[in-house]
Amino acid sequence: MPHLAELFAYTYPIHKGLMHLLLTLIVIYLLLTQFGVSNKNYVLRVRYFLPLYHGALSIIMFSGILLLAALGFNLTLKISAMILSVILLIAISVIGFKKLKFYAPKNELHKFKRFALFQGLAEILLIVFAGTFKG
């Protein structure tokens, strides 16, 4: 769609930059979850950080929808991989939050710490997969 070329040219750098921001936020999440487990504010730190992460994820989704509109809603394999990655990122985040709520009252945060390490690494792999997928 030629009349939406300006929208694409404006939105694509934002979408790509937000991907880098999301990767940075995941690294920060890993740092927050892996250090200071014995601190009484551990759960609050993680819970206060999650809205920032989810806000960035929602902005990425919105910019992706704008890009998809500029492309005439033509789904390619690469776009499908990005959509699948976003769905999986949301699902992994929900599972992580449920585990935090489950382990926090039992004071078994070391189990959550182990899960959060795998969660963060899986999220990084999903974002790199979606960003570098050649399809």
MODELLER restraints for C-alpha pairs under 7 A, 6 or more apart:
rsr = mdl.restraints
at = mdl.atoms
rsr.add(forms.Gaussian(group=physical.xy_distance, feature=features.Distance(at['CA:1:A'], at['CA:70:A']), mean=6.49, stdev=0.5))
rsr.add(forms.Gaussian(group=physical.xy_distance, feature=features.Distance(at['CA:1:A'], at['CA:71:A']), mean=6.37, stdev=0.5))
rsr.add(forms.Gaussian(group=physical.xy_distance, feature=features.Distance(at['CA:1:A'], at['CA:72:A']), mean=6.16, stdev=0.5))
rsr.add(forms.Gaussian(group=physical.xy_distance, feature=features.Distance(at['CA:4:A'], at['CA:70:A']), mean=5.20, stdev=0.5))
rsr.add(forms.Gaussian(group=physical.xy_distance, feature=features.Distance(at['CA:5:A'], at['CA:70:A']), mean=6.77, stdev=0.5))
rsr.add(forms.Gaussian(group=physical.xy_distance, feature=features.Distance(at['CA:7:A'], at['CA:70:A']), mean=6.58, stdev=0.5))
rsr.add(forms.Gaussian(group=physical.xy_distance, feature=features.Distance(at['CA:8:A'], at['CA:67:A']), mean=5.72, stdev=0.5))
rsr.add(forms.Gaussian(group=physical.xy_distance, feature=features.Distance(at['CA:8:A'], at['CA:70:A']), mean=5.73, stdev=0.5))
rsr.add(forms.Gaussian(group=physical.xy_distance, feature=features.Distance(at['CA:11:A'], at['CA:63:A']), mean=6.43, stdev=0.5))
rsr.add(forms.Gaussian(group=physical.xy_distance, feature=features.Distance(at['CA:11:A'], at['CA:67:A']), mean=6.67, stdev=0.5))
rsr.add(forms.Gaussian(group=physical.xy_distance, feature=features.Distance(at['CA:12:A'], at['CA:67:A']), mean=6.90, stdev=0.5))
rsr.add(forms.Gaussian(group=physical.xy_distance, feature=features.Distance(at['CA:15:A'], at['CA:60:A']), mean=5.88, stdev=0.5))
rsr.add(forms.Gaussian(group=physical.xy_distance, feature=features.Distance(at['CA:15:A'], at['CA:63:A']), mean=5.73, stdev=0.5))
rsr.add(forms.Gaussian(group=physical.xy_distance, feature=features.Distance(at['CA:15:A'], at['CA:64:A']), mean=6.73, stdev=0.5))
rsr.add(forms.Gaussian(group=physical.xy_distance, feature=features.Distance(at['CA:18:A'], at['CA:60:A']), mean=6.21, stdev=0.5))
rsr.add(forms.Gaussian(group=physical.xy_distance, feature=features.Distance(at['CA:22:A'], at['CA:56:A']), mean=6.48, stdev=0.5))
rsr.add(forms.Gaussian(group=physical.xy_distance, feature=features.Distance(at['CA:23:A'], at['CA:124:A']), mean=6.46, stdev=0.5))
rsr.add(forms.Gaussian(group=physical.xy_distance, feature=features.Distance(at['CA:25:A'], at['CA:53:A']), mean=6.35, stdev=0.5))
rsr.add(forms.Gaussian(group=physical.xy_distance, feature=features.Distance(at['CA:26:A'], at['CA:120:A']), mean=6.14, stdev=0.5))
rsr.add(forms.Gaussian(group=physical.xy_distance, feature=features.Distance(at['CA:30:A'], at['CA:117:A']), mean=6.42, stdev=0.5))
rsr.add(forms.Gaussian(group=physical.xy_distance, feature=features.Distance(at['CA:30:A'], at['CA:120:A']), mean=6.04, stdev=0.5))
rsr.add(forms.Gaussian(group=physical.xy_distance, feature=features.Distance(at['CA:32:A'], at['CA:46:A']), mean=6.59, stdev=0.5))
rsr.add(forms.Gaussian(group=physical.xy_distance, feature=features.Distance(at['CA:33:A'], at['CA:46:A']), mean=6.87, stdev=0.5))
rsr.add(forms.Gaussian(group=physical.xy_distance, feature=features.Distance(at['CA:33:A'], at['CA:113:A']), mean=5.82, stdev=0.5))
rsr.add(forms.Gaussian(group=physical.xy_distance, feature=features.Distance(at['CA:33:A'], at['CA:116:A']), mean=6.50, stdev=0.5))
rsr.add(forms.Gaussian(group=physical.xy_distance, feature=features.Distance(at['CA:34:A'], at['CA:113:A']), mean=5.85, stdev=0.5))
rsr.add(forms.Gaussian(group=physical.xy_distance, feature=features.Distance(at['CA:36:A'], at['CA:42:A']), mean=6.50, stdev=0.5))
rsr.add(forms.Gaussian(group=physical.xy_distance, feature=features.Distance(at['CA:37:A'], at['CA:109:A']), mean=6.62, stdev=0.5))
rsr.add(forms.Gaussian(group=physical.xy_distance, feature=features.Distance(at['CA:37:A'], at['CA:110:A']), mean=6.97, stdev=0.5))
rsr.add(forms.Gaussian(group=physical.xy_distance, feature=features.Distance(at['CA:77:A'], at['CA:135:A']), mean=4.89, stdev=0.5))
rsr.add(forms.Gaussian(group=physical.xy_distance, feature=features.Distance(at['CA:78:A'], at['CA:133:A']), mean=5.98, stdev=0.5))
rsr.add(forms.Gaussian(group=physical.xy_distance, feature=features.Distance(at['CA:78:A'], at['CA:134:A']), mean=6.31, stdev=0.5))
rsr.add(forms.Gaussian(group=physical.xy_distance, feature=features.Distance(at['CA:78:A'], at['CA:135:A']), mean=4.86, stdev=0.5))
rsr.add(forms.Gaussian(group=physical.xy_distance, feature=features.Distance(at['CA:81:A'], at['CA:130:A']), mean=5.66, stdev=0.5))
rsr.add(forms.Gaussian(group=physical.xy_distance, feature=features.Distance(at['CA:82:A'], at['CA:130:A']), mean=4.86, stdev=0.5))
rsr.add(forms.Gaussian(group=physical.xy_distance, feature=features.Distance(at['CA:85:A'], at['CA:126:A']), mean=5.76, stdev=0.5))
rsr.add(forms.Gaussian(group=physical.xy_distance, feature=features.Distance(at['CA:85:A'], at['CA:127:A']), mean=6.90, stdev=0.5))
rsr.add(forms.Gaussian(group=physical.xy_distance, feature=features.Distance(at['CA:85:A'], at['CA:130:A']), mean=6.30, stdev=0.5))
rsr.add(forms.Gaussian(group=physical.xy_distance, feature=features.Distance(at['CA:89:A'], at['CA:123:A']), mean=6.20, stdev=0.5))
rsr.add(forms.Gaussian(group=physical.xy_distance, feature=features.Distance(at['CA:92:A'], at['CA:119:A']), mean=6.80, stdev=0.5))
rsr.add(forms.Gaussian(group=physical.xy_distance, feature=features.Distance(at['CA:96:A'], at['CA:116:A']), mean=6.90, stdev=0.5))
rsr.add(forms.Gaussian(group=physical.xy_distance, feature=features.Distance(at['CA:99:A'], at['CA:112:A']), mean=6.52, stdev=0.5))
rsr.add(forms.Gaussian(group=physical.xy_distance, feature=features.Distance(at['CA:100:A'], at['CA:112:A']), mean=6.13, stdev=0.5))
rsr.add(forms.Gaussian(group=physical.xy_distance, feature=features.Distance(at['CA:103:A'], at['CA:109:A']), mean=5.78, stdev=0.5))
rsr.add(forms.Gaussian(group=physical.xy_distance, feature=features.Distance(at['CA:103:A'], at['CA:112:A']), mean=6.51, stdev=0.5))
